[in-house]
């Protein structure tokens, strides 16, 4: 995140907002009943590649659901393009990453409960 321009940060925030809405609108049923949230987005200086961090709950479904997200990258990018057509000339390539910070919190909670 360090050194990102104001433009990068604004675009990243907009992409995060729109993708969160797109994923939410598909509903949990589309993702095998898992809750998928977009926890962060960072974008390259040329605005061509967006790293999208998603967290998936429950973590037992992460592998399967992350695969489903990977399989629908083109559709998600297309939908993002339609929603952001006025703000962006080119829609960035979306690269999804699993944000496992929730797992970490869950693990700490388990340890504290013992």
N, C-alpha and C positions, 0 to 999 in steps of 0.2 A: 504493500500500500504506500510505502514511503516514496516520495518523489512523484506521485501521480499528480497530473495537472488538474486544475479545477474542472476543466471540460471532461477529463476522464472520469473523475468522481461523479459528476452530474450524470453522465451517460450510464455509468455503472449502476447508479441508484435507480435511474429510470428503467434500465433493463431488469434489475432485481424486482422492482415493483410490478412491471408488466408480466414477467415470467411467473411470479408468485400468483398473480391473478389468473393467468392461463392455466397453471397447474391446479389451483383451487377450483376453477370452473369445471375441470374434467371430473372432479370428485374423487373420493377415496376409492370408489368401486373400480375406477380405471387403473388404480395402482394396488390391486389385490387387498383393498381395505387398509392399506398403510397410510399414515399421515406423512406427506412429503412437504417440506418447507424449504424455501430458497433462503439459505442463511447468509449468503454473501456473493458479491460479484466483483471481479476486478477485470479491468480491460486494458489491452495493450495500448501503447502510446499512439499507434496509427488507427486505433479503434476497429481493428480487423478481427481480433480474437477476444472473446469474453470467457473468462474462467468462471464457471457457475458452481457454487458450493451448495449442495443440497443435504439436508438431514432427513433421515427416514426413521419413522417410529411405527411399530416396535422394531428394534434392531434385528430381530430374528428374520425379518423379511427383507433386510437390506440388499442382499445379493440379488434376489429375484427382481425386486422393484427397481434397483439401480440398472439392471439389465433392460427392464421395460423402458426406463427413461432414455438409456443409450439408443434403443431401437426407435424411439420417437423423436430423436434430435432434429431431423429434417422438418417434421410437422411442427415442432415447437418453434423452430427458427422461422418457418413460414408464417406462423401465427404472430410471432413477435414482429416480423417485418410488416405485416398488415397494420398492427397497432402503432408502430413507431415510424411509419413511412414519412410523416411530416418532419420528424426530428432527425432522422438519419438518412444519408444518401445510400450507404451500404449497411446491410444488417451483418453484424459480426458473426463469425464462426463461433458456435457454442461448444465449449468443452466442459463436460460435467465432471465434478469431483465429489467424492463422498466426504461430508463434514461429519467426523465421528466424535465431535466434542460432546455431544449428548451422551454417547456411550461412556465417555470418560466420567461425566457427571453421575451417570447411573452407577458406574463402578464405585465411585467414591461414596455414594449414598449407601451402597451395599456394604462397603467396608465399615462405614460409620455405624450401621445398624448392628454390626456384630459385637 
